[in-house]
Amino acid sequence: MKFSYTIVYVADVAASLDFFERAFGLKRRFLHESGAYGELETGATALAFCQHETARDSLGCDYLAADASPRPLGIEIGLATADVQAAFERAVSAGAEAVAAPLTKPWGQTVAYVRCPDGSLVELCTPMA
């Protein structure tokens, strides 16, 4: 088995791609002409977004949309960076909600959390040695 991708279900794929480009500096790999699916360049594992309607059709059932929950869902997207403070400030300036400001953990890693307009939770962290 090999971890291949994560797909975030969102209301507006183009808006989520745009936000992730502005907030985190990720590059758009593509957006399907239907607007229902898109991916970002993130390395070996893809970060993708899919419209709720398409996702529900594929699943054959409903689910709790991240942007419909007053609290973040129990899953996060982790993005590693050498400068967590700058990344945190950039994300908040781009429209993310600050959840937890940068803090150095006992094991030496600096982490911060933001919630994106589409409801997804993102951890910004220094790489683990």
C-alpha contacts under 8 A as a table, 3 or more apart, distances in Angstrom:
res1	aa1	res2	aa2	distance
3	F	45	T	7.00
4	S	44	A	7.72
4	S	45	T	5.25
4	S	46	A	6.64
5	Y	45	T	5.16
5	Y	46	A	4.54
5	Y	47	L	5.91
5	Y	48	A	7.23
6	T	45	T	7.79
6	T	46	A	6.40
6	T	47	L	5.20
6	T	48	A	6.06
7	I	47	L	6.14
7	I	48	A	4.54
7	I	49	F	5.16
7	I	50	C	6.57
8	V	47	L	7.79
8	V	48	A	6.19
8	V	49	F	4.70
8	V	50	C	6.21
8	V	120	S	7.65
9	Y	49	F	5.78
9	Y	50	C	4.91
9	Y	51	Q	5.72
9	Y	52	H	5.56
9	Y	55	A	6.63
9	Y	65	A	7.16
9	Y	66	A	7.95
10	V	13	V	6.19
10	V	16	S	7.49
10	V	49	F	6.56
10	V	50	C	6.02
10	V	51	Q	5.11
10	V	52	H	5.59
10	V	65	A	7.36
10	V	66	A	7.79
10	V	67	D	7.83
10	V	118	D	6.04
11	A	51	Q	5.39
11	A	52	H	5.71
11	A	118	D	7.26
12	D	15	A	5.36
12	D	16	S	6.37
12	D	35	G	7.98
12	D	36	A	7.91
12	D	51	Q	6.21
13	V	16	S	5.17
13	V	17	L	6.18
13	V	31	L	7.99
13	V	35	G	6.40
13	V	36	A	6.28
13	V	37	Y	6.28
13	V	38	G	6.48
13	V	49	F	5.73
13	V	50	C	6.11
13	V	51	Q	6.01
14	A	17	L	5.11
14	A	18	D	6.05
14	A	31	L	7.19
14	A	35	G	6.68
14	A	38	G	7.48
15	A	18	D	5.02
15	A	19	F	6.07
16	S	19	F	5.03
16	S	20	F	6.16
16	S	49	F	7.43
16	S	117	P	7.79
16	S	118	D	6.55
17	L	20	F	5.24
17	L	21	E	6.16
17	L	28	R	6.74
17	L	38	G	7.30
17	L	39	E	7.50
17	L	40	L	7.12
17	L	49	F	7.66
18	D	21	E	5.11
18	D	22	R	6.25
19	F	22	R	5.18
19	F	23	A	5.75
19	F	94	A	7.09
19	F	95	G	7.97
19	F	116	C	8.00
20	F	23	A	5.14
20	F	24	F	5.37
20	F	25	G	6.79
20	F	26	L	6.19
21	E	24	F	5.70
21	E	25	G	4.74
21	E	26	L	4.70
21	E	27	K	5.84
21	E	28	R	7.09
22	R	25	G	5.65
22	R	26	L	7.70
22	R	91	A	7.74
22	R	94	A	6.36
23	A	87	A	7.80
23	A	90	R	5.71
23	A	91	A	4.25
23	A	92	V	7.58
23	A	93	S	7.65
23	A	94	A	5.25
23	A	95	G	7.80
23	A	96	A	7.79
24	F	87	A	6.85
24	F	90	R	7.33
24	F	91	A	6.42
26	L	40	L	6.44
26	L	41	E	6.32
26	L	42	T	6.94
27	K	40	L	5.60
27	K	41	E	5.31
27	K	42	T	7.88
28	R	31	L	7.65
28	R	38	G	7.91
28	R	39	E	6.20
28	R	40	L	4.38
28	R	41	E	5.95
29	R	38	G	7.47
29	R	39	E	5.30
29	R	40	L	4.80
29	R	41	E	5.33
30	F	38	G	5.46
30	F	39	E	5.53
30	F	40	L	7.05
31	L	35	G	6.24
31	L	36	A	7.90
31	L	37	Y	6.01
31	L	38	G	4.10
31	L	39	E	6.61
32	H	35	G	5.33
32	H	36	A	6.52
32	H	37	Y	5.51
32	H	38	G	5.93
33	E	36	A	7.88
34	S	37	Y	7.53
35	G	38	G	7.39
35	G	51	Q	7.90
36	A	50	C	5.52
36	A	51	Q	4.94
36	A	54	T	6.71
37	Y	48	A	7.21
37	Y	49	F	5.59
37	Y	50	C	4.49
37	Y	51	Q	6.52
38	G	48	A	5.58
38	G	49	F	5.36
38	G	50	C	6.74
39	E	46	A	6.72
39	E	47	L	5.77
39	E	48	A	4.15
39	E	49	F	6.31
40	L	46	A	6.68
40	L	47	L	5.64
40	L	48	A	6.31
41	E	46	A	6.74
41	E	47	L	7.38
42	T	45	T	6.43
42	T	46	A	5.93
42	T	47	L	6.59
43	G	46	A	6.90
50	C	54	T	6.77
50	C	55	A	6.32
51	Q	54	T	5.45
51	Q	55	A	6.18
52	H	55	A	5.02
52	H	56	R	5.95
52	H	65	A	7.95
53	E	56	R	5.28
53	E	57	D	6.17
54	T	57	D	5.09
54	T	58	S	6.20
55	A	58	S	5.09
55	A	59	L	6.07
56	R	59	L	5.07
56	R	60	G	5.70
56	R	61	C	5.63
56	R	62	D	5.73
56	R	63	Y	7.71
57	D	60	G	5.18
57	D	61	C	7.25
59	L	62	D	7.63
64	L	68	A	6.96
64	L	69	S	7.25
65	A	68	A	5.25
65	A	69	S	6.79
65	A	119	G	7.87
66	A	69	S	5.52
66	A	72	P	6.74
66	A	73	L	6.22
66	A	118	D	6.87
66	A	119	G	4.56
66	A	120	S	5.97
67	D	70	P	7.61
67	D	117	P	7.31
67	D	118	D	5.34
67	D	119	G	4.01
67	D	120	S	7.35
68	A	119	G	7.56
69	S	72	P	6.67
69	S	73	L	7.40
69	S	119	G	7.68
72	P	75	I	7.95
72	P	115	R	7.27
72	P	119	G	6.76
72	P	120	S	6.91
72	P	121	L	6.16
73	L	76	E	7.86
73	L	120	S	7.47
73	L	121	L	7.34
75	I	121	L	7.02
76	E	120	S	7.05
76	E	121	L	4.93
76	E	122	V	5.34
76	E	123	E	6.42
77	I	120	S	7.65
77	I	121	L	6.29
77	I	122	V	4.68
77	I	123	E	6.05
78	G	122	V	5.79
78	G	123	E	4.70
78	G	124	L	6.11
78	G	125	C	7.25
79	L	122	V	7.19
79	L	123	E	6.14
79	L	124	L	5.09
79	L	125	C	6.31
80	A	124	L	5.88
80	A	125	C	4.83
80	A	126	T	5.27
80	A	127	P	5.40
81	T	84	V	6.01
81	T	87	A	7.52
81	T	124	L	6.93
81	T	125	C	5.94
81	T	126	T	5.11
81	T	127	P	6.56
82	A	125	C	7.74
82	A	126	T	5.30
82	A	127	P	7.13
83	D	86	A	5.58
83	D	87	A	6.32
83	D	126	T	7.14
84	V	87	A	5.03
84	V	88	F	5.92
84	V	102	P	6.56
84	V	110	T	6.83
84	V	111	V	6.79
84	V	112	A	7.00
84	V	124	L	6.01
84	V	125	C	5.89
84	V	126	T	6.54
85	Q	88	F	5.10
85	Q	89	E	6.21
85	Q	102	P	6.05
86	A	89	E	5.15
86	A	90	R	6.09
87	A	90	R	5.08
87	A	91	A	6.13
87	A	124	L	7.17
88	F	91	A	5.23
88	F	92	V	6.24
88	F	98	A	7.92
88	F	101	A	7.45
88	F	102	P	7.42
88	F	112	A	6.84
88	F	113	Y	7.72
88	F	114	V	7.39
88	F	124	L	7.03
89	E	92	V	5.21
89	E	93	S	6.03
90	R	93	S	5.08
90	R	94	A	6.17
91	A	94	A	5.05
91	A	95	G	6.50
91	A	96	A	5.45
91	A	114	V	7.44
92	V	95	G	5.17
92	V	96	A	4.46
92	V	97	E	6.03
92	V	98	A	6.26
92	V	114	V	7.46
93	S	96	A	7.10
95	G	116	C	7.25
95	G	117	P	6.89
96	A	114	V	5.93
96	A	115	R	5.49
96	A	116	C	4.70
96	A	117	P	6.14
97	E	114	V	5.43
97	E	115	R	4.97
97	E	116	C	6.43
97	E	117	P	7.68
98	A	101	A	6.83
98	A	113	Y	6.61
98	A	114	V	4.73
98	A	115	R	6.57
99	V	112	A	7.70
99	V	113	Y	5.20
99	V	114	V	4.97
99	V	115	R	6.51
100	A	112	A	5.33
100	A	113	Y	4.88
100	A	114	V	6.82
101	A	111	V	7.85
101	A	112	A	5.09
101	A	113	Y	6.68
102	P	110	T	6.29
102	P	111	V	5.24
102	P	112	A	4.26
102	P	113	Y	7.65
103	L	110	T	5.36
103	L	111	V	5.53
103	L	112	A	6.46
104	T	108	G	5.94
104	T	109	Q	5.55
104	T	110	T	4.09
104	T	111	V	6.41
105	K	108	G	5.35
105	K	109	Q	5.41
105	K	110	T	6.02
105	K	111	V	7.35
106	P	109	Q	7.51
109	Q	125	C	6.87
109	Q	126	T	5.72
109	Q	127	P	7.27
109	Q	128	M	6.66
110	T	125	C	5.49
110	T	126	T	5.49
111	V	123	E	6.68
111	V	124	L	5.58
111	V	125	C	4.31
111	V	126	T	6.75
112	A	123	E	5.72
112	A	124	L	5.16
112	A	125	C	6.46
113	Y	121	L	7.01
113	Y	122	V	5.67
113	Y	123	E	4.58
113	Y	124	L	6.10
114	V	121	L	5.95
114	V	122	V	5.38
114	V	123	E	6.67
114	V	124	L	7.92
115	R	119	G	5.95
115	R	120	S	5.68
115	R	121	L	4.54
115	R	122	V	6.15
116	C	119	G	5.20
116	C	120	S	5.33
116	C	121	L	6.36
116	C	122	V	7.36
117	P	120	S	7.45
